[in-house]
């Protein structure tokens, strides 16, 4: 029994340092930041990496944060209409761009702009929060030369997005629970899944599935909350980030039975184009996203690359064509196998030993079996022809995710293992080794 407990303790230590890196197309005109996006496997959320979300802005009233927003171009910001519904003097509205924190230092590259015109959707309903969108025209164009400010890509608008059960990222400076009004000083990110509008959880909270969609996590603990309203909900498509949703409202924060509700951006592409100059619109033209994800571990190293022709999800696809490639710093063994039968993908977490390289191609579905090992990691590439699926779950009064009315937390915290953590891990492993000898 003691040895079993020690084994799981070791697995916990090794897995805690792993994470996911999204490497985008740096040549794209939109949807790719200066820094790659890093998400760890910590339950509850994480802090964002500097310059990994270059399109996020803080929408402010009299200098105080009230909502999030996204850069569509040098002159236009998109956010939620409910964020400004109680503001009668639009001269009090400003945006802060290019900053990871709500209180940037004087020597950083952040920029503040006032608003010259507000384009609220003409059919916005402040009670049902239908058509909860607004475009803000800036007083002067943003300076994008330094790379810390970039535009996010819009979906094509030819098909409704997102599909059900795909992973998406929400970001913002909102509160971390329903019970606090204090905003996060640093930008945070959380991974949630889109939920079918026909599900009971979604039907409890949604008003119009054509204009809105639900997203959340089955177990709760991950969500947007007060102060995150108007911020982006994004999918990684063809190696760029696309704006699929704008945070609208929810019932409480991070409740497993009540998911968040987001405005479906793909429905509003024509309306957005009718306002913005043609040469400033950055719209994706692909409807079949190709997703690339790289997973890395600080200590030990683990890397996984996945390429899919459909949005990335958390379960296996029904007809995937799978390739697994493993690399090592030592002389490699390489095995190529072609099979007509279903295959199993094994991911091994490594810790300082050489490894083999295996390439497998299968025409049938695959099963992912995570394995923790004392050997170095693998790189896995998966190309899927079908979308993968994730089942997610979803208080009783609706509330808007603004500084004062919304209730959905954004609760992820980035794990970055410092050198002292590495030494601590080594010491813990030595202690466990000695304990095993004693036993």
PyMOL commands that set and color helices and strands:
alter all, ss='L'
color gray80, all
select helices_A, chain A and resi 2-16+81-84+90-92+200-203+265-273+278-280+419-438
alter helices_A, ss='H'
color red, helices_A
select strands_A, chain A and resi 18-22+37-40+46-47+56-61+64-71+76-79+93-97+111-120+134-138+153-154+167-172+188-195+212-216+232-237+240-250+260-264+291-297+304-308+320-325+334-339+343-349+357-362+366-372+379-384+399-400
alter strands_A, ss='S'
color yellow, strands_A
deselect
rebuild
show_as cartoon
